[in-house]
Amino acid sequence: MAETFEYRPQNVCSRLIKITIEGDIVAKVEFVGGCRGNTQGVAALIAGMKIDEAIRRLDGIQCRNGTSCPDQLAQGLKKIKAEKGI
């Protein structure tokens, strides 16, 4: 069963990241705000990916302010993992 979570990123242009999870899979990601092409590209690339793999690939990517939209997505996924015990 799919669950959708909202994560408010910090220090990036995106204002909100909506993350839909099915088990341990990232089913869908939607960024609100930010660089439309880049955020849509990131969302398309990780759709269907296991959460741990998405975190491994995105965590630590920097754009400005020591973070980026992909890094903030990784932080959101970490929070979901911690809350859901995945």
C-alpha positions in Angstrom: 0.0 0.0 0.0 1.4 3.4 -1.0 1.9 6.2 1.5 2.7 9.8 0.7 4.8 11.9 3.0 5.6 15.6 2.9 9.1 16.9 3.7 10.0 20.6 4.0 13.5 21.0 2.7 16.0 23.4 4.2 18.3 26.0 2.4 17.2 25.1 -1.1 14.8 26.7 -3.7 12.2 23.9 -3.3 9.6 24.6 -0.7 8.1 21.1 -0.3 8.9 17.5 -1.4 6.1 15.0 -1.7 7.4 11.4 -1.5 5.2 8.4 -2.2 6.6 5.1 -0.7 5.4 1.5 -1.4 7.2 -0.8 1.0 10.9 0.1 0.7 10.5 1.6 -2.8 10.3 5.2 -3.8 7.1 5.2 -6.0 6.9 8.9 -6.8 8.5 12.2 -5.9 7.1 15.7 -6.6 9.1 18.8 -5.8 7.2 22.1 -5.2 9.4 25.0 -6.3 13.0 24.7 -7.3 14.5 24.3 -10.7 11.7 22.5 -12.6 13.8 20.5 -15.1 16.3 19.4 -12.5 13.8 18.4 -9.9 11.6 16.5 -12.4 14.7 14.7 -13.7 15.7 13.6 -10.2 12.2 12.5 -9.5 12.0 10.5 -12.7 15.4 8.8 -12.1 14.6 7.5 -8.6 11.0 6.4 -9.3 11.0 2.6 -8.6 14.3 2.7 -6.7 14.8 1.2 -3.2 14.9 3.9 -0.5 18.4 2.9 0.6 19.8 3.1 -2.9 18.2 6.5 -3.5 19.8 7.8 -0.2 23.2 6.3 -1.2 23.1 8.1 -4.5 21.7 11.5 -3.4 23.0 12.1 0.1 25.7 14.8 0.3 25.2 16.3 -3.2 25.8 20.0 -2.9 24.5 23.0 -4.8 24.5 25.9 -2.4 24.4 26.4 1.4 26.0 22.9 1.9 23.0 21.1 0.4 20.9 20.6 -2.7 17.4 19.5 -3.7 18.7 15.9 -4.3 20.4 16.0 -0.9 17.3 17.3 0.8 15.3 14.4 -0.8 17.8 12.0 0.8 17.2 13.7 4.1 13.5 13.3 3.7 13.9 9.6 2.9 16.0 9.2 6.0 13.3 10.8 8.1 10.7 8.5 6.5 12.9 5.4 7.2 13.3 6.5 10.9 9.6 7.2 11.4 8.4 4.0 9.6 11.1 1.7 10.8 11.9 0.7 7.2 
